[in-house]
């Protein structure tokens, strides 16, 4: 496997992992680098670059360059489509939106993107992406049949299907800016069935949110809005302290 995957496996062996999502539209170029530096100093393990609006390859490239020179953790593209790819990043989450009604987001865009990923030298990390209600913007633009919050068994079905198809990671997404994160009972049910690492994101704003999800078995937490809106303040620091205090030496 690739270098970024090896790094993630090493990090996961010592406890929970945190990814900081930076939107190159809201935090372009050097601002992305500054945010990344602060986040990594507080213990974040990787920087995801992405957003739900059209990010140009130039915008993605400038942000990736700035992040890579600011931090020595991986810079990973969290794509909204083939146009967000840039050779300046280390890896790309090669993700299938499993509960979309738009086949492009399940597999067809991937057919177009795969040769570009290879040509750009990006490390692809296969990921099953599952949107849970309310889903927010990704739920709308992704034409998603969102998993109802009270249906952990359905989430588990999707997650296991992703694992059986060979995906390396499963991501339960409540949607960026969701009023509350994926429910803990759903995280617990999915985690109890799954062997591959479980990522949870969307609506995580406080230490309490992080504690609840980590206690339920989330292995990787993703936060974006909390830093875009509040910087590296109390919310972000609280989340990172919940993650880092669970780590072994
Ligand atoms: C969105 O899960 C991520 O794809 C992050 O969500 O912006 O709500 O932190 P937030």
Boltz pocket constraint, residues with backbone or C-beta under 6 A from the ligand:
constraints:
  - pocket:
      binder: B
      contacts: [[A, 21], [A, 173], [A, 174], [A, 175], [A, 176], [A, 177], [A, 178], [A, 200], [A, 201], [A, 202], [A, 203], [A, 204], [A, 222], [A, 223], [A, 224], [A, 225], [A, 226]]
      max_distance: 6.0
